[in-house]
Amino acid sequence: MEELSKHGEIGRASMIAGMDRKTARKYVKAEKLPSQMVMTRIWRTREDPFAADWPEVVAMLAVNPELEAKTLFELLVERHPGGYEPGQLRTLQRHVKRWRAKQGPERDVTLAQAHRPGEAAQTDFTWATELGVTIAGKLFAHMLCVFVLPYSNWQWATVCFSESLAALRRGVQAALFQLGRVPQHHQTDCSTAATHRIAEGQAEQVEGRKRRFNKEYLVLMGHYRMQPRTTAVGAKEQNGDVEASNGALKRRLKQALLVRGSSDFESPAAWEAFVHGVLRKANQARGSRVREELAVMRPLDVKKLPEFTEEDARVSDWSTIRVKKRSYSVPSRLIGEWLRVHVYDDRIEAYYADELQLCCERLRGEQYHHIDYRHVIWSLVRKPGGFARYVYREEMFPSLTFRRAYDAIQTPHIGTKGDLEYLRILHLAASTMEADVEAALELLLTSAAPITSEALKVIVNATTPALIPDLTPPAVDLSAYDALLAEVGT
C-alpha cells in the first residue's frame, strides 16, 4: 500500500513487497490489510460427539459443579457402552471448561491489597536443599526462614532445619536487628511454630478459621511489641508476598552460586554469610521504599531473646537423656541427675550446675539417638558380656576402620573374648586420641598383622609427640613511659 501510493503501479508495488500481483490486487480492491481480512470461524469442522448427551452432562454439573470432566466422561462411558472412545476425553474437557466460564458458579477472587509502609512483616519457611549447596563435599539439607516487608520487599533469611519455634525466633530477631526497626504487625502462616497444632478429627471444624497462638510465640511478639497475625487455615495466599518471594530468592541465590563457581562451603555459617551478602546487595536496590518504611517504623530498643527453648531432662540408668523424643548420651557420672537442656534449632546443650556437659548436633528425621562411646566404654569394658546385645551396639563403631578391626578380631576370638579385645581398643581411643588409634588400626589391617590392644598401645605410644617450643618471655622496659610522663609534666 505504501509503494502503491508512491507511483500507482500495482505490479511494481507487489514485486517490491514480495507478493503475487493477484494477491496485491485483492487487498487493493478490498481496501483492507491482510490482518483485517481474517474471518473468525463460527462453524464446527466435525460433528460434536457429545451433542446428544450434553444436556445430561449439564444437569450433572448444575447439581455438582465440582465434578471433573474425566469423572463425567467415565459416567458417560458407563451409561452408554460403546458410545465413546478414550480419545474423546479432551473434547469433553474443552466443553466443560467453556461451560464453567459461561454458566458456572462464581469463583473466589484474589483481592490485591495495598500495602502501607512499616505496617507489617511476613515470615515463611522454604526448603533450600534444591540449590545443591554442599558443606565439605556433603549435600546440605536445610531450610531458609524468610522475613519480608511487603511494601518495599526488603528481605532477610537465616539457615534453619525445621519449622520450629527456635528457628522462627532466630529468623525474626536476625531480621529485626538487621533493620534496627520494628513494624507494627508480624504475620505468619498456621505453622506449629506460631500456632497450636490441630488435633486429629478437628480439621473440618477449623477449616477457613484461624488457630490460636502458642504461648512462646506470644512472648516473642510481646518482647518486640509487635501484633501477631496469622493466615486462615489452608489459605497460604494470605501470606502471598513472602510466599512469592521464596522462589525469587532461590533463583537469586542460584545465580550467585553460578557466578561464584562453586556450591561448596566450609561450614553452614559460611553459607549463611554468603546468603546475607546476596540479600544485602538486593536490598540496596530497594532504597527509596525501604527508607519510607524505616521512617515510620518504631526504633528497636530491646535486646535479643535467647535463641533456644529450655527443657529439664533426667539422666537414665542407660546414661542417656530424652530431648524432643530423641536420646542423647551423657557422661555416666551424671546418672540419676537432672540436666537443664537448651534446645536450639541446630544443636542441643546440656548443663549441670551451670556447667556445660554436652553439646552436639540436634537429631532430626529418622535419627533417634546419639550415643558417644566415650560415655559408656568404661562400663562395657567391665561388663563385656553385655556388648553382644547392647541396644546401641552399632554406635560403638566410630568409623568403618573400627568396624573392620572388630570383624578381624572376631576371626581368631569368637564371642565375649573377641568383644573384650575390641572394647579395650575402644577404651584406648577414648583415653588417648581416636585419630591415632584409627591410624594404627589401618596400619595393622594393611599389614595383615594380628590386631590386639597391646599392639596398638605400642604403635600409639611410639608416635612422636608434638614438640612444645620453649619460649622465653621478653623483658619489659617501662623507662620509656617514665620519660614520656616526665616530659608531659614539664
C-alpha positions in Angstrom: 0.0 0.0 0.0 2.9 2.4 0.8 4.7 1.6 -2.5 1.4 1.9 -4.5 0.8 5.3 -3.0 4.1 6.5 -4.4 3.7 5.6 -8.1 0.3 3.8 -8.6 1.8 0.8 -10.4 0.4 -2.4 -8.8 2.8 -4.7 -10.5 5.9 -2.8 -9.3 4.4 -2.4 -5.7 3.6 -6.1 -5.4 7.1 -7.1 -6.6 8.8 -4.8 -4.0 6.6 -6.2 -1.3 7.4 -9.8 -2.4 3.7 -10.5 -3.2 1.9 -12.0 -6.2 0.1 -9.4 -8.3 -3.2 -11.2 -7.9 -2.9 -11.2 -4.1 -2.0 -7.5 -4.2 -4.9 -6.6 -6.4 -7.2 -8.4 -3.9 -6.1 -6.3 -1.0 -6.3 -3.1 -3.0 -9.8 -3.9 -4.1 -10.9 -4.7 -0.6 -9.1 -1.6 0.9 -8.2 -3.7 3.9 -4.9 -5.0 5.4 -4.4 -8.8 5.5 -4.9 -8.9 9.3 -8.3 -7.3 8.8 -9.5 -9.9 6.3 -9.1 -12.9 8.6 -12.5 -14.3 9.4 -13.3 -15.9 12.7 -14.6 -19.4 12.2 -18.1 -19.9 13.8 -18.8 -23.3 12.4 -17.6 -26.8 13.5 -15.2 -28.7 11.4 -16.6 -32.0 12.6 -19.7 -33.4 14.3 -19.9 -32.9 18.1 -19.7 -36.4 19.6 -21.4 -35.2 22.9 -24.3 -33.3 21.3 -26.9 -36.0 22.2 -25.7 -36.4 25.8 -24.6 -32.8 26.6 -27.9 -31.9 28.4 -27.3 -34.9 30.7 -23.8 -33.6 31.4 -25.1 -30.0 32.1 -27.7 -31.5 34.5 -24.9 -33.2 36.5 -22.8 -30.1 36.5 -25.7 -28.0 37.7 -26.1 -30.3 40.8 -22.3 -30.7 41.4 -20.2 -28.0 39.8 -17.0 -29.5 41.2 -17.3 -32.7 39.0 -14.3 -33.0 36.8 -14.5 -33.7 33.0 -12.7 -37.1 33.5 -15.3 -38.2 36.0 -18.2 -37.1 33.7 -16.6 -38.9 30.8 -16.3 -42.2 32.8 -20.0 -41.9 33.7 -21.0 -41.4 30.1 -18.9 -44.4 29.0 -20.6 -46.5 31.8 -24.1 -45.3 30.9 -23.6 -45.5 27.1 -21.5 -48.6 26.3 -19.6 -48.3 23.0 -20.7 -44.7 22.5 -17.4 -43.1 23.2 -13.7 -43.6 22.6 -10.9 -42.7 25.1 -9.5 -40.1 22.7 -12.7 -38.0 23.0 -11.9 -37.1 26.7 -10.1 -33.9 25.6 -13.2 -32.7 23.7 -15.3 -33.1 26.7 -12.8 -31.3 28.9 -13.0 -28.3 26.5 -16.8 -28.4 26.6 -16.8 -28.4 30.4 -14.2 -25.6 30.6 -16.3 -23.5 28.3 -19.5 -24.2 30.4 -17.7 -23.2 33.6 -16.6 -19.9 32.1 -20.1 -19.1 30.7 -22.6 -20.6 33.1 -20.6 -22.0 36.0 -20.7 -20.8 39.6 -18.9 -17.6 40.8 -15.3 -18.2 41.8 -13.3 -16.7 44.7 -11.4 -13.6 43.6 -8.0 -12.8 44.9 -8.2 -9.3 46.2 -5.0 -7.4 45.7 -4.0 -5.5 48.8 -2.4 -2.0 49.0 0.5 -2.3 51.5 1.3 0.5 53.9 4.9 1.3 54.7 6.1 -0.1 58.0 2.8 -1.7 58.8 3.6 -5.4 58.8 6.2 -8.1 58.1 5.6 -11.6 56.8 7.6 -14.8 57.6 7.7 -18.1 56.0 9.9 -21.3 55.7 11.1 -22.7 52.4 13.3 -25.7 51.6 16.7 -24.7 50.0 18.2 -28.2 49.5 17.4 -27.9 45.8 20.1 -25.3 45.5 22.6 -28.1 45.7 24.8 -26.5 48.4 27.4 -28.8 50.0 29.3 -28.5 53.2 32.7 -30.0 52.9 31.5 -32.0 50.0 28.3 -33.3 51.6 24.9 -32.2 50.4 23.4 -29.8 52.9 19.7 -30.5 53.6 18.3 -27.3 55.1 15.6 -24.7 55.0 15.5 -20.9 55.0 13.4 -18.8 57.3 12.5 -15.8 55.1 11.4 -12.4 56.5 9.8 -9.9 54.1 8.5 -6.3 54.4 5.6 -6.4 51.8 5.7 -2.7 51.0 9.4 -2.5 50.0 10.1 -6.2 49.5 13.1 -5.8 51.9 14.1 -9.4 52.6 16.3 -11.3 55.1 16.8 -15.0 55.6 18.5 -17.4 58.0 19.5 -21.0 57.7 17.4 -23.5 59.7 16.5 -27.2 59.7 12.8 -27.3 60.6 9.8 -25.1 61.1 10.4 -24.8 64.8 9.8 -22.0 67.3 13.6 -21.8 67.8 14.1 -21.3 64.0 11.3 -18.7 63.8 12.6 -16.8 66.8 16.1 -16.7 65.3 14.9 -15.6 61.9 12.7 -12.8 63.2 15.3 -11.5 65.6 18.0 -11.6 62.9 15.9 -9.6 60.5 14.8 -7.0 63.1 18.4 -6.4 64.3 19.5 -6.1 60.7 16.8 -3.4 60.2 17.2 -1.7 63.5 13.4 -1.0 63.4 10.2 -2.8 64.3 7.0 -3.0 62.2 3.5 -2.9 63.8 2.5 -6.4 62.9 4.1 -9.8 62.2 2.3 -12.3 60.1 3.0 -16.0 59.6 1.1 -18.9 58.3 -0.5 -21.6 60.5 2.8 -23.4 61.2 3.1 -25.1 64.6 6.0 -22.8 65.4 3.5 -20.0 66.0 0.1 -21.7 66.5 -1.4 -24.7 68.2 -1.4 -28.0 66.3 -4.8 -29.2 65.2 -5.8 -32.4 66.8 -6.9 -35.3 64.6 -10.6 -35.2 63.6 -10.8 -31.4 64.1 -9.6 -30.3 60.7 -13.1 -29.7 59.4 -14.0 -27.7 62.4 -11.2 -25.2 61.9 -11.1 -25.1 58.1 -11.1 -21.4 57.0 -10.7 -20.2 60.6 -7.5 -19.1 62.4 -5.7 -21.2 65.0 -4.7 -19.9 68.4 -1.1 -18.7 69.0 1.4 -20.6 71.1 2.3 -19.0 74.4 6.1 -18.9 73.5 5.3 -17.2 70.2 3.2 -14.6 72.0 6.2 -14.0 74.4 8.4 -13.2 71.3 5.8 -10.8 69.9 5.3 -9.1 73.2 9.0 -8.6 73.7 9.2 -6.7 70.4 5.8 -5.1 70.8 4.5 -6.5 67.5 0.9 -7.5 67.0 0.8 -11.2 65.8 -1.3 -12.1 62.8 -1.8 -15.4 61.1 -3.5 -16.6 57.9 -6.6 -18.7 57.9 -6.1 -22.5 57.8 -5.3 -23.6 54.3 -5.2 -20.0 52.9 -1.5 -19.6 52.0 -2.4 -16.8 49.6 -3.0 -14.5 52.6 0.8 -14.7 53.2 1.3 -14.2 49.5 4.2 -11.7 49.5 6.6 -13.8 51.3 5.4 -17.0 49.5 6.1 -15.3 46.2 9.5 -14.1 47.3 10.7 -17.6 48.2 11.1 -18.6 44.5 12.7 -15.3 43.6 15.1 -15.6 46.5 16.2 -19.1 45.5 16.7 -18.1 41.9 18.8 -15.1 43.0 20.9 -17.4 45.2 21.3 -19.9 42.4 22.6 -17.2 40.1 25.0 -16.0 42.8 26.3 -19.6 43.2 26.9 -19.9 39.4 28.9 -16.6 39.5 30.9 -17.9 42.5 31.7 -21.0 40.5 31.2 -23.4 43.4 28.4 -24.5 45.7 30.7 -26.0 48.4 31.2 -24.2 51.7 33.4 -25.0 54.7 30.5 -24.7 57.2 26.8 -23.8 57.5 27.9 -20.4 58.9 29.9 -19.7 55.8 26.9 -20.5 53.6 24.6 -18.3 55.7 27.1 -15.4 55.4 27.0 -15.8 51.6 23.2 -15.7 51.7 23.4 -12.5 53.7 25.8 -10.9 51.3 23.4 -11.6 48.4 20.5 -10.2 50.3 22.4 -7.0 51.2 23.0 -6.3 47.5 19.4 -7.0 46.7 18.1 -4.8 49.5 20.3 -1.8 48.4 18.4 -1.7 45.1 15.1 -1.1 47.0 16.4 2.1 48.6 13.6 4.7 48.4 10.8 2.4 49.5 12.9 0.9 52.3 13.6 4.4 53.6 9.9 5.1 53.6 9.4 2.1 55.8 12.2 2.8 58.2 10.9 6.4 58.6 7.6 5.2 60.1 8.7 2.1 62.0 9.4 2.1 65.7 13.1 2.0 66.7 14.4 -1.3 68.0 15.1 -0.7 71.7 15.3 -4.1 73.3 17.9 -6.9 73.5 17.6 -10.3 71.8 15.8 -13.1 73.4 17.7 -16.4 73.9 17.5 -18.4 70.7 16.7 -21.6 72.4 14.0 -23.3 74.5 14.7 -24.9 77.8 13.8 -28.4 79.0 14.7 -30.4 82.1 15.9 -34.0 81.4 16.8 -36.7 83.9 19.8 -38.9 83.1 18.6 -42.6 82.9 20.4 -45.7 84.0 21.5 -46.1 80.4 23.4 -42.8 80.7 21.0 -41.1 78.3 18.6 -38.2 78.3 15.4 -37.8 76.2 15.0 -34.4 74.4 12.3 -33.9 71.8 11.7 -37.7 71.6 15.4 -38.3 70.8 18.0 -40.0 73.0 21.4 -38.4 73.7 24.2 -40.0 75.8 25.9 -38.0 78.6 28.8 -38.8 81.0 27.8 -41.8 83.2 28.7 -39.9 86.4 25.5 -37.9 85.8 23.2 -40.9 86.1 20.2 -40.0 88.2 20.8 -36.3 88.0 18.6 -33.6 86.3 20.1 -31.6 83.5 18.9 -28.3 82.1 18.9 -28.6 78.3 19.0 -25.7 75.8 17.3 -26.8 72.6 18.5 -24.7 69.6 17.3 -25.3 66.1 20.6 -26.9 65.1 22.1 -28.2 68.4 21.4 -29.1 72.0 23.4 -28.0 75.1 23.0 -29.9 78.4 24.1 -28.2 81.7 24.5 -29.5 85.2 25.0 -26.9 87.9 25.5 -24.3 85.2 28.4 -26.2 83.6 28.2 -27.5 80.1 28.2 -31.3 80.0 27.1 -32.0 76.4 27.0 -30.0 73.1 26.1 -31.9 70.0 24.1 -31.6 66.8 20.3 -31.8 67.2 18.9 -35.1 65.8 16.2 -34.8 63.1 14.3 -37.1 60.7 14.9 -40.8 61.2 17.8 -40.2 63.6 16.5 -41.2 67.1 19.7 -41.5 69.2 23.1 -40.0 69.5 25.4 -42.2 71.6 29.1 -41.3 72.3 31.1 -44.4 73.0 33.3 -42.3 75.4 30.3 -42.1 77.8 29.8 -45.8 78.2 33.0 -47.5 77.3 34.1 -47.8 81.0 31.1 -49.9 81.8 31.4 -52.0 78.7 35.0 -53.0 79.5 33.9 -54.1 83.0 30.9 -56.0 81.5 31.9 -57.2 78.1 29.2 -59.8 78.0 26.6 -57.1 77.5 28.2 -55.9 74.3 26.7 -58.6 72.0 23.1 -57.5 72.6 23.7 -53.9 73.6 20.9 -51.7 72.2 23.3 -49.1 70.9 25.9 -51.6 69.7 26.3 -50.0 66.3 27.2 -46.7 67.8 30.3 -48.3 69.3 32.0 -48.3 65.8 33.2 -44.7 65.3 34.2 -45.4 61.7 34.4 -48.1 59.1 38.0 -48.8 60.2 36.9 -49.7 63.7 34.2 -52.0 62.2 36.7 -53.8 60.0 39.0 -54.2 63.0 36.2 -55.7 65.1 35.5 -58.2 62.3 39.2 -59.1 62.1 39.4 -59.6 65.8 36.4 -61.9 65.8 38.1 -64.4 63.4 40.5 -65.8 66.0 38.5 -64.7 69.0 34.8 -65.6 68.7 32.3 -64.3 71.3 33.0 -62.5 74.5 36.8 -62.8 74.3 36.8 -61.0 70.9 34.4 -58.4 72.2 36.6 -57.7 75.2 39.7 -57.2 72.9 37.8 -54.8 70.8 36.4 -52.9 73.8 40.0 -52.5 75.1 40.9 -50.9 71.8 37.8 -48.6 72.0 38.9 -47.8 75.6 42.3 -46.8 74.3 40.7 -44.5 71.7 38.7 -42.8 74.5 41.7 -42.5 76.7 44.1 -41.1 74.1 43.3 -39.8 70.6 40.7 -41.6 68.3 42.6 -40.4 65.2 45.9 -42.0 66.4 44.2 -45.3 67.2 42.4 -45.3 63.9 45.7 -44.7 62.0 47.3 -47.6 64.0 44.3 -49.9 63.1 44.8 -49.0 59.4 48.4 -49.9 59.7 47.7 -53.3 61.2 44.9 -54.1 58.8 47.1 -53.2 55.8 49.9 -55.5 57.0 47.5 -58.3 58.0 49.1 -58.4 61.4 47.1 -59.6 64.5 45.1 -56.8 66.0 45.4 -56.6 69.7 45.1 -53.8 72.2 48.7 -54.3 73.3 50.0 -53.9 69.7 48.0 -50.8 69.3 49.4 -49.3 72.6 52.9 -49.9 71.3 52.2 -48.1 68.0 50.3 -45.2 69.6 52.9 -44.6 72.3 55.7 -44.7 69.7 54.2 -41.7 68.0 56.4 -38.8 68.5 54.5 -36.2 70.5 54.3 -32.6 69.1 57.2 -30.5 70.4 56.2 -27.5 72.5 58.6 -24.6 71.7 60.5 -23.2 74.7 59.6 -19.5 74.7 61.4 -17.0 76.8 59.2 -14.2 77.9 60.7 -10.8 76.8 61.9 -8.3 79.3 59.6 -5.3 79.7 61.3 -2.0 79.9 58.9 0.8 81.2 61.6 3.5 81.4 60.4 5.0 78.1 57.0 5.6 79.6 58.5 7.2 82.6 60.5 9.5 80.3 57.3 10.4 78.4 55.4 11.2 81.5 58.3 13.4 82.8 58.1 15.4 79.5 54.4 15.8 79.8 54.7 17.0 83.3 57.3 19.7 82.4 
